[in-house]
Amino acid sequence: MLRIRNLAIALVAAIAMALGTVSAAQAATAETVDFYLSGPNVMNTFTNGAIVETFDTFAAGAACPTNWPTVGTITVSGSGAGCRIKNADAFGGATAGIGSAAVTRPSGNGTKYVSVEPNSTVTLSLHQAETYLGFWWSAGDARNSIKLYSGGTDGKLVGTFSTASLVSMLNGGTGSIESLDGSTYDTCDYYGNPVRTTATCGGGREPFAYVHLVATGGLNFDTIVFSQGSSGGFEFDNMAIARFVAPDESLISFPPGLRPGDASQAATTCSPFVSTLDWTASNFASAPTFSITPSLSSDFTFDAASGEFAGTPTATLSQTSYTVTATAGSQSRQSTFTLAVTGTTPCPSPPEPFLVALNTPLLINACGAYVSGLDWIANDFAAAPTFAITPALPGTFTFDTATGEFSGTPTASLGKTTYTVTATNGSEQASGTFEFEVDVTSCAAPEPIPNTGLNVGNLPWIALGMLAGGAALVVMTRGKSARSRWTRR
């Protein structure tokens, strides 16, 4: 048997057999929006003095009028067919009359109802701020949703009603649910339209139930937004509003809830650990943030967005209880878990990253292109590092930051110089050195041009002799003029 109080769902519903009107002083002090579900086949509010809109005065088959006289005015948006008034059919239309009595299936006298069509949103601006909303939720599907605002849609989001969670809780009509007063109901009793059929127990049918939303602790709302997803419809009837409503003491109330998926955490020293808490935060108007007391040791980091923590513990810890608080605006809820750390200490020191260079160049006698051939060994880095060098190499060389090698064509001698290469990966760092020297003085110089010493006139003549196939080509230049002749040998 499934007890409502143990459900970990985004919407937690309660079986409520009575709701009473109380004074403001009697209202609960915690700022929450609590959700309740009436017993099967109940189609109207329990709240004395509530204002109820039955929609029976509206024209069936037409678009919803913008003025709902008993409660407020609406605006319609979205790309769908908007809001429609429909006669009772298989999908909606509560039984006539006001009261909390369950009908006998089938009741046979359903009335008009509202349908928010696919891809449509209806925003209802109430005549005044209220703290209670009730409605007959018919042919429910997971694409129905409600948001409650204080100060209009630009104001404070007070609460969100997600029917997907209620559909999940009813579990297709399998199992049962129980209120704290001991009343037990088969979830299958919520399936099938009680106005039209005696058939129950899920299958392909949709759930029907009267839902109650109660704002407490001074919260109120003046705007209600009904939305429907891409298919189906959001059908409802007998919408009730009231102020200062609280459930009877014998009933269950579910403000925001917080529950760990695994409340017993166990870690071992010197081993990486990630918690398996998997927090379920229910009935929050928006995603909460998490905090923890007392603080975890510095070996762990705590994620405020998820309530998870991780790290490598270096000391043992006897089983200790921690309190986690989930907070979303004025809404807050706490839960606990325990953590124990076993093992031995001290933990061995992790290996330090280090850098070694193989094939280090010591002396270079070169005038042509040169590649250093450095083979850097970067050990105990978590990932491949990048390299940097100091001091800077001569301008004719380029340094590869991915491998630590360098190359280029030397154009001048370089005295013996010690260079430091540093490998870095995040906070990991290690350095190595090598010596580098360049000597270009021994590089072959070009052959000098011989001077024959011949004089022609007042200008020196230069004879260039070249042998080619037994012949000597003598090129004689004088100023900017030139003559040549071949001589046989």
KEMARMAR-887304 format. One record per residue (C-alpha): residue in three letters; x, y, z. Coordinates in Angstrom, 1 decimal, decimal comma, m for minus. Example, Ala and Ser with C-alpha at 12.3 -4.5 7.8 and 13.67 -1.06 7.14 Angstrom:
2
[atom ALA; [12,3; m4,5; 7,8]] [atom SER; [13,7; m1,1; 7,1]] 
//
This chain:
489
[atom MET; [0,0; 0,0; 0,0]] [atom LEU; [1,4; 3,4; m1,0]] [atom ARG; [1,2; 6,1; 1,7]] [atom ILE; [1,0; 9,6; 0,4]] [atom ARG; [3,3; 10,9; 3,2]] [atom ASN; [6,1; 8,8; 1,8]] [atom LEU; [5,9; 9,9; m1,8]] [atom ALA; [8,9; 11,8; m3,3]] [atom ILE; [7,2; 13,7; m6,1]] [atom ALA; [7,2; 17,3; m7,4]] [atom LEU; [3,6; 17,5; m6,4]] [atom VAL; [2,6; 15,7; m3,2]] [atom ALA; [m1,2; 15,4; m2,8]] [atom ALA; [m3,2; 14,6; 0,3]] [atom ILE; [m6,5; 12,9; 0,7]] [atom ALA; [m8,6; 15,5; 2,4]] [atom MET; [m12,1; 14,8; 3,7]] [atom ALA; [m12,7; 18,2; 5,1]] [atom LEU; [m11,4; 21,7; 4,7]] [atom GLY; [m12,6; 24,4; 7,2]] [atom THR; [m12,5; 28,2; 7,1]] [atom VAL; [m10,4; 29,7; 9,9]] [atom SER; [m9,3; 33,1; 10,9]] [atom ALA; [m6,0; 34,7; 9,7]] [atom ALA; [m4,6; 34,2; 13,2]] [atom GLN; [m5,2; 30,5; 12,9]] [atom ALA; [m3,4; 30,1; 9,6]] [atom ALA; [m0,1; 28,2; 9,5]] [atom THR; [3,0; 30,3; 9,9]] [atom ALA; [5,2; 28,6; 7,4]] [atom GLU; [5,2; 30,2; 3,9]] [atom THR; [4,1; 27,3; 1,7]] [atom VAL; [1,5; 26,2; m0,8]] [atom ASP; [0,1; 22,9; 0,3]] [atom PHE; [m1,7; 20,5; m2,0]] [atom TYR; [m4,6; 18,2; m1,2]] [atom LEU; [m6,7; 15,7; m3,1]] [atom SER; [m10,3; 14,8; m2,2]] [atom GLY; [m11,5; 11,3; m2,0]] [atom PRO; [m12,8; 9,7; m5,3]] [atom ASN; [m16,0; 10,9; m6,8]] [atom VAL; [m16,1; 14,2; m4,9]] [atom MET; [m16,6; 17,1; m7,4]] [atom ASN; [m16,8; 20,2; m5,3]] [atom THR; [m15,0; 22,1; m2,5]] [atom PHE; [m15,3; 21,4; 1,2]] [atom THR; [m14,6; 24,9; 2,1]] [atom ASN; [m17,4; 26,8; 3,8]] [atom GLY; [m18,0; 30,2; 2,4]] [atom ALA; [m15,9; 29,7; m0,8]] [atom ILE; [m17,0; 31,5; m4,0]] [atom VAL; [m17,6; 28,9; m6,7]] [atom GLU; [m17,7; 29,4; m10,4]] [atom THR; [m19,7; 26,6; m12,1]] [atom PHE; [m19,5; 28,1; m15,6]] [atom ASP; [m23,1; 27,1; m16,1]] [atom THR; [m24,2; 30,6; m17,1]] [atom PHE; [m21,7; 30,7; m20,1]] [atom ALA; [m22,7; 29,7; m23,6]] [atom ALA; [m21,6; 26,2; m24,5]] [atom GLY; [m19,5; 25,8; m27,7]] [atom ALA; [m18,2; 29,4; m27,5]] [atom ALA; [m14,9; 30,9; m26,4]] [atom CYS; [m14,6; 31,6; m22,7]] [atom PRO; [m15,9; 35,1; m21,9]] [atom THR; [m13,2; 37,4; m20,6]] [atom ASN; [m15,3; 38,2; m17,5]] [atom TRP; [m15,9; 35,5; m15,0]] [atom PRO; [m18,2; 37,5; m12,7]] [atom THR; [m17,8; 35,5; m9,5]] [atom VAL; [m14,0; 35,4; m9,5]] [atom GLY; [m12,3; 37,8; m12,0]] [atom THR; [m11,3; 38,4; m15,7]] [atom ILE; [m9,1; 36,4; m18,1]] [atom THR; [m6,7; 36,9; m20,9]] [atom VAL; [m5,9; 34,1; m23,4]] [atom SER; [m2,6; 33,6; m25,1]] [atom GLY; [m0,7; 30,9; m27,1]] [atom SER; [m0,9; 29,5; m30,6]] [atom GLY; [m3,8; 27,1; m29,8]] [atom ALA; [m7,5; 27,4; m29,8]] [atom GLY; [m7,5; 29,2; m26,4]] [atom CYS; [m10,3; 28,7; m23,9]] [atom ARG; [m13,6; 27,0; m24,6]] [atom ILE; [m16,9; 26,4; m22,7]] [atom LYS; [m18,2; 22,9; m23,3]] [atom ASN; [m21,2; 20,8; m22,3]] [atom ALA; [m20,6; 17,8; m20,1]] [atom ASP; [m19,1; 15,0; m22,0]] [atom ALA; [m16,6; 12,1; m21,4]] [atom PHE; [m13,8; 14,6; m20,6]] [atom GLY; [m15,5; 16,9; m18,1]] [atom GLY; [m18,5; 18,5; m16,5]] [atom ALA; [m19,0; 18,0; m12,8]] [atom THR; [m22,3; 17,0; m11,2]] [atom ALA; [m24,7; 19,8; m10,4]] [atom GLY; [m25,0; 21,3; m7,0]] [atom ILE; [m22,6; 22,5; m4,3]] [atom GLY; [m21,3; 20,1; m1,6]] [atom SER; [m18,6; 17,7; m0,6]] [atom ALA; [m20,5; 14,4; m0,9]] [atom ALA; [m19,2; 11,8; m3,2]] [atom VAL; [m21,5; 10,9; m6,1]] [atom THR; [m22,7; 7,5; m6,9]] [atom ARG; [m21,3; 6,3; m10,2]] [atom PRO; [m22,6; 7,4; m12,6]] [atom SER; [m24,2; 10,6; m11,4]] [atom GLY; [m25,7; 11,4; m14,8]] [atom ASN; [m26,1; 15,1; m14,4]] [atom GLY; [m22,9; 16,8; m15,5]] [atom THR; [m22,8; 20,5; m16,3]] [atom LYS; [m20,8; 22,9; m18,4]] [atom TYR; [m17,0; 23,1; m17,9]] [atom VAL; [m13,9; 25,0; m19,1]] [atom SER; [m11,3; 23,5; m21,4]] [atom VAL; [m7,9; 25,1; m22,0]] [atom GLU; [m7,0; 23,9; m25,5]] [atom PRO; [m3,6; 22,6; m26,6]] [atom ASN; [m0,8; 25,2; m26,8]] [atom SER; [m2,9; 27,7; m24,9]] [atom THR; [m2,6; 29,7; m21,7]] [atom VAL; [m5,4; 31,3; m19,7]] [atom THR; [m4,4; 34,0; m17,2]] [atom LEU; [m7,1; 34,7; m14,5]] [atom SER; [m6,8; 38,0; m12,6]] [atom LEU; [m8,9; 37,6; m9,4]] [atom HIS; [m11,0; 40,4; m8,0]] [atom GLN; [m9,0; 40,3; m4,8]] [atom ALA; [m6,1; 38,3; m3,3]] [atom GLU; [m7,0; 34,8; m2,1]] [atom THR; [m5,3; 32,0; m0,3]] [atom TYR; [m7,3; 29,0; m1,5]] [atom LEU; [m8,0; 27,5; m4,9]] [atom GLY; [m10,1; 24,4; m5,6]] [atom PHE; [m11,2; 22,8; m8,9]] [atom TRP; [m12,6; 19,6; m10,3]] [atom TRP; [m9,7; 18,3; m12,4]] [atom SER; [m11,2; 16,0; m15,1]] [atom ALA; [m9,6; 13,8; m17,7]] [atom GLY; [m6,3; 14,9; m16,2]] [atom ASP; [m3,1; 14,6; m18,1]] [atom ALA; [0,6; 15,3; m17,5]] [atom ARG; [0,5; 18,4; m19,7]] [atom ASN; [m1,8; 20,4; m17,4]] [atom SER; [m0,2; 23,0; m15,2]] [atom ILE; [m1,1; 25,9; m12,8]] [atom LYS; [1,0; 28,8; m11,5]] [atom LEU; [m0,1; 31,1; m8,7]] [atom TYR; [1,3; 34,7; m8,6]] [atom SER; [1,1; 37,5; m6,1]] [atom GLY; [1,2; 41,0; m7,8]] [atom GLY; [0,4; 39,7; m11,3]] [atom THR; [2,6; 37,6; m13,5]] [atom ASP; [5,4; 40,1; m13,1]] [atom GLY; [5,2; 39,7; m9,3]] [atom LYS; [6,0; 36,9; m7,0]] [atom LEU; [5,6; 33,2; m8,1]] [atom VAL; [3,8; 31,7; m5,1]] [atom GLY; [3,4; 28,1; m6,2]] [atom THR; [3,3; 25,7; m9,1]] [atom PHE; [0,9; 22,8; m9,5]] [atom SER; [2,4; 20,1; m11,7]] [atom THR; [m0,2; 17,6; m12,8]] [atom ALA; [2,5; 15,3; m14,2]] [atom SER; [3,4; 14,4; m10,6]] [atom LEU; [m0,2; 13,7; m9,6]] [atom VAL; [m0,6; 11,5; m12,7]] [atom SER; [2,5; 9,6; m11,6]] [atom MET; [1,3; 9,3; m8,0]] [atom LEU; [m2,0; 7,8; m9,1]] [atom ASN; [0,1; 5,2; m11,0]] [atom GLY; [m2,4; 4,3; m13,7]] [atom GLY; [m4,8; 3,1; m11,0]] [atom THR; [m2,5; 0,6; m9,4]] [atom GLY; [m2,1; 0,6; m5,6]] [atom SER; [m3,7; 2,6; m2,9]] [atom ILE; [m3,3; 5,9; m1,0]] [atom GLU; [m4,0; 6,7; 2,6]] [atom SER; [m4,7; 9,9; 4,5]] [atom LEU; [m3,4; 10,4; 8,1]] [atom ASP; [m6,9; 10,0; 9,4]] [atom GLY; [m6,7; 6,4; 8,3]] [atom SER; [m9,0; 6,5; 5,3]] [atom THR; [m7,7; 4,4; 2,4]] [atom TYR; [m8,6; 4,6; m1,2]] [atom ASP; [m7,7; 2,5; m4,2]] [atom THR; [m6,1; 4,7; m6,8]] [atom CYS; [m8,1; 3,0; m9,5]] [atom ASP; [m11,2; 4,7; m8,0]] [atom TYR; [m9,9; 8,0; m9,5]] [atom TYR; [m10,1; 6,7; m13,1]] [atom GLY; [m13,1; 6,9; m15,4]] [atom ASN; [m15,5; 9,9; m15,4]] [atom PRO; [m17,8; 9,3; m12,4]] [atom VAL; [m20,6; 11,3; m14,2]] [atom ARG; [m20,7; 9,0; m17,1]] [atom THR; [m19,5; 5,5; m16,1]] [atom THR; [m19,2; 3,0; m13,3]] [atom ALA; [m15,9; 1,7; m14,8]] [atom THR; [m12,7; 2,5; m12,8]] [atom CYS; [m9,2; 1,1; m12,5]] [atom GLY; [m7,0; 3,0; m14,9]] [atom GLY; [m6,1; 1,4; m18,2]] [atom GLY; [m6,4; 3,9; m21,0]] [atom ARG; [m8,7; 6,1; m18,9]] [atom GLU; [m7,7; 9,5; m17,4]] [atom PRO; [m7,9; 10,5; m13,7]] [atom PHE; [m10,7; 12,7; m12,2]] [atom ALA; [m10,3; 14,4; m8,8]] [atom TYR; [m11,1; 17,5; m6,8]] [atom VAL; [m7,8; 19,3; m6,1]] [atom HIS; [m7,1; 21,9; m3,4]] [atom LEU; [m4,2; 24,4; m3,2]] [atom VAL; [m3,8; 26,3; 0,1]] [atom ALA; [m1,3; 29,2; 0,6]] [atom THR; [m0,1; 29,6; 4,2]] [atom GLY; [2,1; 31,7; 6,4]] [atom GLY; [0,8; 35,0; 4,9]] [atom LEU; [1,2; 34,0; 1,3]] [atom ASN; [m1,7; 34,9; m1,1]] [atom PHE; [m2,2; 35,1; m4,8]] [atom ASP; [m4,2; 37,3; m7,1]] [atom THR; [m3,3; 35,7; m10,5]] [atom ILE; [m3,8; 32,1; m11,7]] [atom VAL; [m2,2; 30,9; m14,9]] [atom PHE; [m3,7; 27,7; m16,5]] [atom SER; [m1,6; 26,2; m19,2]] [atom GLN; [m2,0; 23,2; m21,6]] [atom GLY; [0,8; 21,5; m23,5]] [atom SER; [0,9; 20,4; m27,1]] [atom SER; [m2,0; 17,9; m26,9]] [atom GLY; [m5,0; 17,0; m24,8]] [atom GLY; [m6,8; 19,6; m22,8]] [atom PHE; [m6,9; 21,1; m19,3]] [atom GLU; [m10,5; 20,5; m18,3]] [atom PHE; [m11,8; 21,8; m15,0]] [atom ASP; [m15,1; 22,7; m13,3]] [atom ASN; [m16,5; 24,1; m10,0]] [atom MET; [m13,6; 26,4; m9,5]] [atom ALA; [m13,6; 27,7; m5,9]] [atom ILE; [m11,6; 30,6; m4,2]] [atom ALA; [m11,5; 31,7; m0,6]] [atom ARG; [m9,2; 33,3; 2,0]] [atom PHE; [m7,7; 31,9; 5,2]] [atom VAL; [m8,4; 28,3; 4,6]] [atom ALA; [m6,6; 25,5; 6,5]] [atom PRO; [m7,2; 21,8; 6,5]] [atom ASP; [m8,8; 19,9; 9,4]] [atom GLU; [m6,3; 18,7; 11,9]] [atom SER; [m7,0; 15,1; 11,1]] [atom LEU; [m5,8; 15,6; 7,5]] [atom ILE; [m2,4; 15,5; 5,9]] [atom SER; [m0,6; 18,7; 4,8]] [atom PHE; [2,4; 18,7; 2,5]] [atom PRO; [4,4; 21,9; 2,4]] [atom PRO; [7,7; 21,8; 0,4]] [atom GLY; [9,5; 18,5; 1,2]] [atom LEU; [13,1; 17,3; 1,0]] [atom ARG; [14,2; 13,7; 1,0]] [atom PRO; [17,6; 12,1; 0,2]] [atom GLY; [17,7; 9,2; m2,1]] [atom ASP; [20,3; 7,5; 0,1]] [atom ALA; [20,5; 8,9; 3,6]] [atom SER; [23,5; 6,7; 4,7]] [atom GLN; [26,8; 7,8; 3,1]] [atom ALA; [30,0; 5,8; 3,5]] [atom ALA; [33,5; 6,8; 2,3]] [atom THR; [37,0; 5,4; 2,6]] [atom THR; [40,1; 7,4; 3,3]] [atom CYS; [42,5; 8,2; 0,5]] [atom SER; [39,8; 7,1; m2,1]] [atom PRO; [37,9; 9,6; m4,3]] [atom PHE; [34,2; 9,7; m3,2]] [atom VAL; [31,0; 11,1; m4,8]] [atom SER; [27,9; 11,2; m2,7]] [atom THR; [24,7; 9,3; m3,8]] [atom LEU; [22,2; 11,5; m2,0]] [atom ASP; [20,0; 12,3; m5,1]] [atom TRP; [17,8; 14,8; m3,2]] [atom THR; [14,1; 15,1; m4,1]] [atom ALA; [12,8; 18,6; m3,4]] [atom SER; [8,9; 18,6; m3,7]] [atom ASN; [6,4; 21,4; m3,8]] [atom PHE; [8,9; 24,2; m4,3]] [atom ALA; [7,7; 27,1; m6,5]] [atom SER; [11,2; 27,1; m8,2]] [atom ALA; [14,4; 25,1; m8,1]] [atom PRO; [15,9; 25,5; m4,6]] [atom THR; [19,5; 26,0; m3,5]] [atom PHE; [21,1; 23,8; m0,9]] [atom SER; [23,2; 24,4; 2,2]] [atom ILE; [24,7; 22,1; 4,8]] [atom THR; [25,4; 22,1; 8,5]] [atom PRO; [27,8; 21,4; 10,1]] [atom SER; [30,3; 22,1; 7,4]] [atom LEU; [32,0; 19,2; 5,7]] [atom SER; [35,7; 18,8; 6,1]] [atom SER; [37,9; 20,7; 3,6]] [atom ASP; [38,5; 17,4; 1,8]] [atom PHE; [35,0; 17,7; 0,3]] [atom THR; [33,3; 20,3; m1,9]] [atom PHE; [29,5; 20,8; m1,6]] [atom ASP; [27,4; 21,7; m4,6]] [atom ALA; [24,8; 24,3; m3,7]] [atom ALA; [22,8; 23,7; m6,8]] [atom SER; [22,3; 19,9; m6,3]] [atom GLY; [23,1; 19,2; m2,6]] [atom GLU; [25,8; 16,7; m3,7]] [atom PHE; [29,3; 16,6; m2,4]] [atom ALA; [32,6; 15,0; m3,5]] [atom GLY; [36,2; 14,7; m2,5]] [atom THR; [39,0; 12,4; m1,2]] [atom PRO; [38,9; 12,2; 2,6]] [atom THR; [42,2; 12,1; 4,4]] [atom ALA; [40,9; 11,4; 7,9]] [atom THR; [38,4; 8,9; 9,4]] [atom LEU; [35,1; 10,1; 10,6]] [atom SER; [32,6; 8,3; 12,9]] [atom GLN; [29,0; 8,3; 11,7]] [atom THR; [28,0; 11,9; 11,8]] [atom SER; [24,6; 13,5; 11,0]] [atom TYR; [24,4; 16,4; 8,6]] [atom THR; [21,4; 18,7; 8,0]] [atom VAL; [20,7; 19,9; 4,4]] [atom THR; [18,4; 22,9; 3,9]] [atom ALA; [16,7; 23,5; 0,5]] [atom THR; [15,6; 27,1; 0,0]] [atom ALA; [13,6; 28,8; m2,8]] [atom GLY; [12,7; 32,4; m1,9]] [atom SER; [10,7; 32,2; 1,3]] [atom GLN; [10,2; 28,5; 1,0]] [atom SER; [12,5; 26,3; 3,0]] [atom ARG; [12,8; 22,6; 4,0]] [atom GLN; [15,4; 20,5; 5,8]] [atom SER; [16,4; 16,8; 5,8]] [atom THR; [19,3; 14,9; 7,2]] [atom PHE; [21,8; 12,2; 6,2]] [atom THR; [24,7; 10,5; 7,9]] [atom LEU; [28,3; 10,2; 6,7]] [atom ALA; [31,0; 7,8; 8,0]] [atom VAL; [34,6; 7,6; 6,7]] [atom THR; [36,6; 4,5; 7,4]] [atom GLY; [40,2; 3,5; 6,4]] [atom THR; [43,7; 4,2; 7,4]] [atom THR; [45,8; 7,4; 7,6]] [atom PRO; [47,9; 9,2; 6,7]] [atom CYS; [47,2; 8,9; 3,0]] [atom PRO; [50,3; 8,4; 0,8]] [atom SER; [51,4; 11,6; m0,9]] [atom PRO; [50,4; 11,7; m4,5]] [atom PRO; [53,3; 11,6; m7,0]] [atom GLU; [54,5; 15,0; m8,0]] [atom PRO; [54,6; 15,7; m11,7]] [atom PHE; [58,1; 15,9; m13,1]] [atom LEU; [59,7; 16,7; m16,4]] [atom VAL; [62,8; 15,1; m18,0]] [atom ALA; [64,4; 15,9; m21,3]] [atom LEU; [66,1; 13,3; m23,4]] [atom ASN; [68,4; 14,0; m26,4]] [atom THR; [69,3; 17,4; m25,0]] [atom PRO; [71,4; 19,5; m27,4]] [atom LEU; [74,6; 20,7; m25,9]] [atom LEU; [76,6; 22,2; m28,7]] [atom ILE; [75,6; 23,1; m32,2]] [atom ASN; [77,9; 23,8; m35,2]] [atom ALA; [75,5; 24,4; m37,9]] [atom CYS; [74,6; 26,8; m40,6]] [atom GLY; [71,5; 25,0; m42,0]] [atom ALA; [68,0; 24,2; m40,7]] [atom TYR; [68,0; 22,6; m37,3]] [atom VAL; [65,5; 20,6; m35,2]] [atom SER; [66,2; 20,3; m31,5]] [atom GLY; [65,1; 16,7; m31,2]] [atom LEU; [64,2; 17,2; m27,5]] [atom ASP; [62,1; 14,3; m26,2]] [atom TRP; [60,4; 15,6; m23,1]] [atom ILE; [59,0; 13,0; m20,6]] [atom ALA; [56,1; 14,6; m18,6]] [atom ASN; [55,2; 12,1; m15,8]] [atom ASP; [52,3; 12,1; m13,4]] [atom PHE; [50,3; 14,9; m15,1]] [atom ALA; [46,5; 14,3; m15,1]] [atom ALA; [46,5; 15,4; m18,8]] [atom ALA; [48,9; 16,4; m21,5]] [atom PRO; [50,6; 19,7; m20,4]] [atom THR; [51,6; 22,7; m22,4]] [atom PHE; [55,2; 24,0; m22,5]] [atom ALA; [56,9; 27,3; m22,1]] [atom ILE; [60,6; 28,3; m22,3]] [atom THR; [62,8; 30,9; m20,6]] [atom PRO; [64,7; 32,9; m21,6]] [atom ALA; [63,4; 33,4; m25,1]] [atom LEU; [65,2; 31,6; m27,9]] [atom PRO; [67,0; 33,7; m30,6]] [atom GLY; [64,5; 35,1; m33,1]] [atom THR; [65,4; 32,6; m35,8]] [atom PHE; [64,0; 29,7; m33,8]] [atom THR; [60,3; 28,8; m33,1]] [atom PHE; [59,2; 26,9; m30,0]] [atom ASP; [56,4; 24,3; m30,0]] [atom THR; [54,2; 24,8; m26,9]] [atom ALA; [52,6; 21,4; m27,5]] [atom THR; [55,8; 19,3; m27,5]] [atom GLY; [58,6; 21,5; m26,1]] [atom GLU; [60,7; 21,1; m29,2]] [atom PHE; [62,2; 24,0; m31,2]] [atom SER; [63,6; 24,5; m34,7]] [atom GLY; [65,1; 27,1; m36,9]] [atom THR; [68,2; 28,1; m39,0]] [atom PRO; [70,9; 29,8; m36,8]] [atom THR; [72,3; 33,0; m38,3]] [atom ALA; [74,6; 34,0; m35,5]] [atom SER; [76,7; 32,3; m32,8]] [atom LEU; [75,2; 31,9; m29,3]] [atom GLY; [77,2; 31,4; m26,2]] [atom LYS; [76,4; 28,5; m23,9]] [atom THR; [73,0; 29,3; m22,4]] [atom THR; [70,8; 27,4; m19,9]] [atom TYR; [67,2; 27,3; m20,8]] [atom THR; [64,3; 26,3; m18,5]] [atom VAL; [61,2; 24,5; m20,0]] [atom THR; [58,1; 24,5; m17,8]] [atom ALA; [55,2; 22,0; m18,4]] [atom THR; [51,8; 23,1; m17,0]] [atom ASN; [48,4; 21,4; m16,7]] [atom GLY; [46,0; 23,5; m14,6]] [atom SER; [47,6; 23,6; m11,1]] [atom GLU; [50,1; 20,9; m12,0]] [atom GLN; [53,6; 22,1; m13,0]] [atom ALA; [57,1; 20,8; m13,4]] [atom SER; [60,3; 22,2; m15,0]] [atom GLY; [63,4; 20,9; m16,7]] [atom THR; [66,6; 22,5; m18,1]] [atom PHE; [69,0; 22,1; m21,0]] [atom GLU; [72,1; 23,9; m22,3]] [atom PHE; [72,3; 25,2; m25,9]] [atom GLU; [75,3; 26,7; m27,8]] [atom VAL; [75,6; 27,7; m31,4]] [atom ASP; [78,9; 28,3; m33,2]] [atom VAL; [78,7; 29,5; m36,8]] [atom THR; [82,3; 30,6; m37,2]] [atom SER; [83,3; 27,3; m38,9]] [atom CYS; [80,6; 27,5; m41,5]] [atom ALA; [82,2; 27,4; m45,1]] [atom ALA; [82,6; 30,9; m46,5]] [atom PRO; [82,0; 31,7; m50,3]] [atom GLU; [85,1; 31,4; m52,6]] [atom PRO; [86,8; 34,8; m53,1]] [atom ILE; [86,9; 36,2; m56,6]] [atom PRO; [90,6; 36,3; m57,8]] [atom ASN; [92,1; 39,6; m59,0]] [atom THR; [94,4; 39,2; m62,0]] [atom GLY; [96,0; 42,5; m61,6]] [atom LEU; [95,8; 43,2; m65,4]] [atom ASN; [95,7; 46,9; m66,3]] [atom VAL; [94,0; 48,2; m69,4]] [atom GLY; [94,3; 51,9; m69,8]] [atom ASN; [93,8; 53,6; m66,5]] [atom LEU; [91,3; 51,0; m65,1]] [atom PRO; [92,0; 47,6; m63,5]] [atom TRP; [90,8; 44,7; m65,4]] [atom ILE; [89,5; 41,6; m63,5]] [atom ALA; [89,8; 38,3; m65,2]] [atom LEU; [87,6; 35,5; m64,1]] [atom GLY; [88,9; 32,1; m65,3]] [atom MET; [86,6; 29,1; m65,5]] [atom LEU; [87,3; 25,7; m67,1]] [atom ALA; [84,6; 24,1; m69,1]] [atom GLY; [85,3; 21,2; m71,4]] [atom GLY; [88,9; 22,1; m71,8]] [atom ALA; [88,2; 25,7; m72,5]] [atom ALA; [88,7; 28,6; m70,2]] [atom LEU; [86,2; 31,4; m70,1]] [atom VAL; [87,7; 34,6; m69,1]] [atom VAL; [85,3; 37,4; m68,2]] [atom MET; [86,9; 40,8; m68,0]] [atom THR; [85,0; 43,6; m66,5]] [atom ARG; [85,8; 47,3; m66,5]] [atom GLY; [83,5; 49,6; m64,8]] [atom LYS; [80,0; 48,8; m66,1]] [atom SER; [81,3; 47,3; m69,4]] [atom ALA; [82,2; 43,7; m69,9]] [atom ARG; [83,9; 41,5; m72,5]] [atom SER; [84,4; 37,8; m72,7]] [atom ARG; [86,5; 35,4; m74,7]] [atom TRP; [87,2; 31,6; m74,9]] [atom THR; [90,7; 30,3; m75,1]] [atom ARG; [91,8; 26,8; m76,1]] [atom ARG; [94,2; 25,1; m73,9]] 
//
